[in-house]
């Protein structure tokens, strides 16, 4: 039997001070931002240079496909990070797993920035690139659950959605920062210098994440929700072994898959517009790299307002209503978006991706609180992380790769629109089932 706890149950059992709430929320938001920055610089580099440098092939499309396949490998590794961190995070605490994830991400990203190319060390170059990308995937898979729970489990009553959205803001902040650093690197280097070393600068900046990991380790306390669950289960653990993963697999696997199904369209469309569209517009449509990056940067800035607004509204009228509205918008807008992009006009590119980002924000804002409310405290890290990372694998990780394949196979961007529409239908079915379960409780 697959059941889920009531979403109205409070997540916080004690009352931390206002200053500590703000410190935790800020730390969680920063952790998410720097982690996603490190993760996104790979996607941008994959669209711009990694194919030529690490996967030399007979055609530009083949090199890009190889680079995007490596990009997707990071997503395949994300459930591993979610499972490991979920198990340990539900048993040992949210904070240690978040610190470990940040440290691993900082080291992996810096390693990519220092990695020699295929021309220098041959086949070892792409193999090491894949390994470092796997480590990035494990790190971000472990990070999201920890940061999200640090924020939502410290949230005041009635503001869980808003506090959870602070972690979600890490995505647009990471995109803005990654695009900005690439724009700066490109502006101060020639095309040859950018291909030789300029692209490495954004990766080397990722080393700064280690300082944030130390701050969280030394200045942030464990969440009161976890402390309460830990104390309540202490006696039980003396006579039995508690496994959050086993509990999820036995009784809540359906909820995990419904969560993943509801979110796959969001993460797939997001990576299509920030990575796939970057490759498509520069390589296929002949648009300027700097102009497309600037549009992506500006669009991401608007999400800094839209995400918390949608989350705050979900605190008032319900998560699933807002969530479903975003999914319907993505379904309806999938075809007009690519019709506008195909005009090769920078203005219509901006309009098409801006409207898409609005619907993405409407879904993404309440998503952290929604996933947190699907599971009880002793299994929340594991359950929420698995749902999110399943969506990341089947949505985000494959999306840029699928986009290139569909374009090569059909010769029309409408095939990509069809891909988005299919995922949107799955999302709406999943949301409907989740809503029915919530109504029956």
C-alpha positions in Angstrom: 0.0 0.0 0.0 1.3 3.4 -0.9 0.4 6.2 1.4 1.7 9.7 2.1 1.4 11.8 5.3 -0.9 14.8 5.4 0.6 17.9 3.9 -1.0 20.0 6.7 1.2 18.4 9.4 3.7 21.0 10.8 7.4 20.4 9.9 8.8 22.4 12.7 8.4 21.2 16.3 10.4 23.8 18.1 10.8 27.6 17.6 14.3 28.7 16.6 15.1 32.4 16.8 14.3 34.6 13.9 18.0 35.3 13.3 18.9 31.7 13.2 16.0 31.0 10.8 17.4 33.7 8.5 21.0 32.3 8.8 19.9 28.8 7.9 17.7 30.0 5.0 20.5 32.1 3.6 23.1 29.3 4.0 20.7 26.8 2.2 20.0 29.3 -0.6 23.8 29.9 -1.1 24.5 26.2 -1.0 22.0 25.6 -3.7 23.2 28.5 -5.8 26.9 27.6 -5.8 26.1 23.9 -6.3 24.0 24.6 -9.3 26.5 27.1 -10.6 29.1 24.4 -10.7 26.7 22.0 -12.3 25.5 24.5 -15.0 28.9 25.6 -16.2 29.4 22.0 -17.5 26.2 22.3 -19.5 27.2 25.6 -21.1 30.7 24.3 -21.8 29.2 21.2 -23.4 27.2 23.3 -25.8 30.2 25.5 -26.7 33.5 23.8 -26.5 33.7 20.4 -24.8 32.7 18.4 -28.0 35.7 19.7 -29.9 38.2 19.5 -27.1 37.4 16.1 -25.6 35.4 14.2 -28.3 37.0 15.0 -31.7 34.8 13.5 -34.3 34.0 13.7 -38.0 31.1 16.1 -37.6 30.1 18.9 -35.3 26.8 17.1 -34.4 28.7 14.0 -33.3 30.9 16.0 -31.0 28.0 17.8 -29.5 26.1 14.6 -29.0 29.1 13.1 -27.2 29.4 16.2 -25.0 25.7 16.1 -24.2 25.9 12.4 -23.4 28.6 13.2 -20.9 26.3 15.9 -19.6 23.6 13.3 -19.2 25.9 11.0 -17.3 25.9 13.5 -14.4 22.1 13.1 -14.2 22.3 9.3 -14.2 24.6 9.6 -11.1 22.2 12.0 -9.3 20.0 9.2 -7.9 23.1 7.6 -6.4 23.8 10.8 -4.5 20.2 11.1 -3.5 20.1 7.5 -2.2 23.4 7.7 -0.3 22.7 11.1 1.2 19.1 10.3 1.8 19.9 7.2 3.8 22.6 9.0 5.9 20.7 12.3 6.0 17.6 10.6 7.4 19.7 8.8 10.0 22.6 11.2 10.8 21.2 14.6 9.9 20.7 17.0 7.1 23.7 19.3 7.7 26.6 16.7 7.4 25.3 15.5 4.0 25.0 19.1 2.7 28.5 19.9 3.7 29.8 16.7 2.1 27.9 17.4 -1.1 29.4 20.9 -1.4 32.9 19.7 -0.8 32.6 16.9 -3.4 31.1 19.4 -6.0 33.9 21.9 -5.4 36.6 19.4 -5.9 35.0 17.8 -9.0 34.4 21.2 -10.7 37.9 22.4 -10.1 39.2 19.1 -11.5 37.3 19.7 -14.8 38.8 23.2 -15.0 42.3 21.7 -14.7 41.7 18.6 -16.9 44.0 18.3 -20.0 42.3 17.8 -23.4 42.2 14.9 -25.8 45.0 16.4 -27.8 47.2 16.3 -24.7 46.5 13.0 -23.0 44.4 11.1 -25.6 41.6 8.8 -24.5 42.3 9.4 -20.8 40.8 13.0 -21.2 37.2 12.0 -22.0 37.3 9.2 -19.5 38.4 11.5 -16.7 35.8 14.1 -17.9 33.1 11.5 -17.5 34.4 10.5 -14.1 34.4 14.0 -12.8 30.9 14.6 -14.3 29.7 11.5 -12.4 31.1 13.1 -9.1 29.3 16.3 -10.0 26.1 14.3 -10.4 26.5 12.5 -7.1 27.1 15.8 -5.4 24.1 17.6 -6.7 21.9 14.6 -6.1 23.0 14.7 -2.4 22.8 18.5 -2.2 19.2 19.3 -3.1 17.5 17.2 -0.4 19.8 18.6 2.3 19.4 22.2 1.3 15.7 21.9 0.8 15.1 20.3 4.2 17.4 22.8 6.0 15.1 25.5 4.6 11.6 23.9 4.9 12.2 22.3 8.3 13.2 25.7 9.8 10.2 27.5 8.1 7.7 29.3 10.3 4.2 28.0 10.1 2.4 29.0 6.9 5.6 30.0 5.1 7.0 26.6 4.1 6.5 27.2 0.4 8.3 30.6 0.6 11.2 29.2 2.6 11.5 26.2 0.3 11.6 28.6 -2.7 14.8 30.2 -1.4 16.6 26.9 -2.2 14.9 26.8 -5.6 16.3 30.3 -6.3 19.7 28.6 -6.4 18.8 27.4 -10.0 18.3 30.8 -11.6 21.1 32.3 -9.5 23.4 29.5 -10.7 22.4 30.0 -14.3 22.8 33.8 -14.1 26.3 33.5 -12.5 27.4 30.7 -14.9 26.3 32.7 -18.0 27.9 35.9 -16.6 31.2 34.3 -16.0 31.2 32.7 -19.5 30.2 36.1 -21.0 33.1 37.8 -19.2 35.5 35.1 -20.1 34.4 35.4 -23.8 34.6 39.1 -23.8 38.2 39.3 -22.6 39.5 36.5 -24.8 39.7 35.8 -28.5 37.8 32.7 -29.9 41.1 30.8 -30.0 42.1 31.9 -26.4 38.6 31.0 -25.2 38.8 27.5 -26.7 42.4 27.1 -25.3 41.9 28.3 -21.7 39.1 30.9 -21.3 36.4 28.2 -20.8 38.3 26.9 -17.8 37.9 30.0 -15.7 34.2 29.4 -14.8 35.2 25.9 -13.5 38.0 27.2 -11.4 35.7 29.7 -9.7 33.8 26.7 -8.4 36.6 26.1 -5.9 35.1 28.8 -3.7 32.3 26.5 -2.8 34.6 24.9 -0.2 34.5 28.0 1.9 30.7 27.8 2.1 30.9 24.2 3.1 33.1 25.2 6.0 30.7 28.0 7.0 27.7 25.6 7.1 29.7 23.0 9.0 30.8 25.5 11.7 27.8 28.0 12.0 24.6 26.2 11.1 22.8 23.8 13.5 20.8 20.7 12.6 17.1 21.2 11.9 14.7 20.9 14.8 12.4 18.6 12.8 15.3 16.0 12.4 16.2 16.4 16.0 12.7 15.5 17.1 12.5 12.5 14.7 15.9 11.3 15.9 14.9 11.4 19.5 11.6 9.7 18.9 13.3 6.9 17.0 16.2 6.4 19.4 14.5 3.7 21.4 13.2 1.9 18.4 16.7 1.7 16.9 17.9 -0.3 19.9 15.8 -3.3 18.8 15.6 -2.9 15.1 17.6 -1.5 12.2 15.9 1.5 10.6 16.3 1.9 6.8 14.6 4.9 5.2 15.3 3.5 1.8 13.7 0.1 2.7 10.6 2.0 4.0 10.3 4.0 0.8 10.7 1.0 -1.4 8.1 -1.0 0.6 5.4 1.5 1.2 6.0 4.8 -0.7 7.5 3.9 -4.1 4.4 5.0 -5.9 4.6 8.4 -4.3 8.2 8.7 -5.4 7.4 7.9 -9.0 4.4 10.3 -9.0 6.7 13.0 -7.7 9.2 12.3 -10.4 6.5 12.1 -13.1 5.1 15.4 -12.1 8.4 17.2 -12.3 10.1 15.7 -15.4 8.6 18.2 -17.8 9.9 21.1 -15.7 13.5 19.9 -15.5 13.5 18.7 -19.2 12.2 22.0 -20.5 14.6 24.0 -18.3 17.6 22.2 -19.7 16.3 22.5 -23.2 16.1 26.3 -23.0 19.4 26.9 -21.2 21.6 24.2 -22.9 19.8 22.7 -25.9 18.7 26.0 -27.3 22.2 27.5 -26.8 23.6 24.8 -29.1 20.6 24.9 -31.5 20.7 28.7 -32.0 24.4 29.1 -32.3 25.2 25.9 -34.4 22.0 25.5 -36.4 20.5 29.0 -36.7 23.8 30.9 -36.8 23.0 33.3 -33.9 25.8 34.9 -31.9 27.0 33.1 -28.7 27.2 36.2 -26.6 23.7 37.4 -27.6 22.1 34.0 -26.8 23.9 33.8 -23.4 22.7 37.4 -22.6 19.1 36.4 -23.3 19.5 33.3 -21.1 21.0 35.5 -18.3 18.1 38.0 -18.5 15.4 35.4 -18.5 17.0 33.7 -15.4 16.9 37.1 -13.6 13.1 37.2 -13.9 12.9 33.8 -12.2 14.3 35.4 -9.1 11.0 37.2 -8.7 8.6 34.6 -10.1 9.8 31.6 -8.1 9.2 33.0 -4.6 6.0 34.7 -5.8 4.6 31.3 -6.9 5.8 29.7 -3.7 4.2 32.3 -1.5 0.9 31.9 -3.4 1.1 28.2 -2.9 1.2 28.8 0.9 -2.2 30.5 0.5 -4.1 28.4 -2.1 -2.3 25.1 -2.2 0.8 23.6 -3.9 -0.9 21.3 -6.4 -3.0 24.1 -7.9 0.0 26.3 -8.7 2.0 23.3 -9.8 -0.7 22.1 -12.2 -1.0 25.6 -13.7 2.7 25.6 -14.6 2.4 22.2 -16.2 -0.6 23.2 -18.3 1.3 26.3 -19.5 4.3 24.2 -20.6 2.0 21.9 -22.6 0.3 24.8 -24.4 3.4 26.9 -25.0 5.7 24.1 -26.3 4.9 24.7 -30.0 4.7 28.5 -30.0 8.1 28.7 -28.2 10.0 26.9 -31.0 8.0 28.7 -33.7 9.4 31.9 -32.2 12.9 30.6 -31.8 13.0 29.4 -35.4 12.5 33.0 -36.7 16.2 33.5 -35.8 15.2 36.8 -34.2 16.9 37.7 -30.8 13.7 39.4 -29.7 11.4 36.5 -30.5 13.9 34.1 -28.8 13.7 36.2 -25.7 9.9 36.3 -25.8 9.6 32.5 -26.4 12.0 31.5 -23.6 10.6 34.2 -21.2 7.1 32.8 -21.4 8.5 29.3 -20.9 10.5 30.4 -17.9 7.3 31.9 -16.3 5.6 28.5 -16.4 8.8 26.8 -15.2 8.9 29.2 -12.2 5.2 28.7 -11.4 6.0 24.9 -11.1 9.4 25.3 -9.5 8.5 27.7 -6.7 6.2 25.4 -4.6 8.1 22.2 -5.6 10.4 21.9 -2.6 7.6 22.3 -0.1 5.4 19.9 -2.1 8.0 17.2 -2.1 8.8 17.7 1.6 5.1 17.3 2.5 4.8 13.9 0.7 7.0 12.2 3.3 7.4 12.0 7.0 10.6 13.4 8.7 12.3 10.0 9.2 12.2 9.3 5.4 11.9 12.8 3.9 15.5 13.2 2.7 15.4 9.8 0.9 11.9 10.1 -0.5 12.1 13.7 -1.7 15.6 13.2 -3.2 14.6 10.1 -5.1 11.5 11.8 -6.6 13.5 14.8 -7.7 16.4 12.8 -9.1 14.2 10.4 -11.0 12.8 13.4 -12.8 16.3 14.7 -13.3 17.4 11.5 -15.0 14.4 11.0 -17.3 13.8 14.6 -17.9 16.7 17.0 -17.5 19.6 14.6 -18.2 18.4 13.3 -21.5 16.7 16.5 -22.7 19.6 18.2 -24.5 20.7 14.8 -26.0 17.2 14.0 -27.1 16.8 17.5 -28.6 19.9 17.0 -30.8 18.7 13.5 -31.8 15.2 14.7 -32.6 16.5 17.6 -34.7 18.9 15.3 -36.6 16.3 12.7 -37.2 13.3 14.9 -38.2 14.9 18.2 -39.3 12.2 20.2 -37.4 12.1 21.7 -34.0 8.4 20.6 -33.7 9.7 17.2 -32.7 11.2 18.8 -29.6 7.9 20.5 -28.9 6.2 17.1 -29.1 8.7 15.7 -26.6 7.8 18.5 -24.1 4.1 18.0 -24.7 4.4 14.3 -23.9 6.2 15.0 -20.6 3.6 17.6 -19.7 0.8 15.0 -20.2 2.7 12.7 -17.8 3.0 15.5 -15.3 -0.7 16.4 -15.3 -1.6 12.7 -14.8 0.8 12.4 -11.9 -0.5 15.7 -10.4 -4.1 14.5 -10.7 -3.4 11.3 -8.9 -1.5 13.2 -6.1 -4.4 15.5 -5.8 -6.9 12.6 -5.5 -4.8 11.0 -2.8 -4.7 14.3 -0.9 -8.4 14.8 -1.1 -9.1 11.2 0.1 -7.1 11.7 3.3 
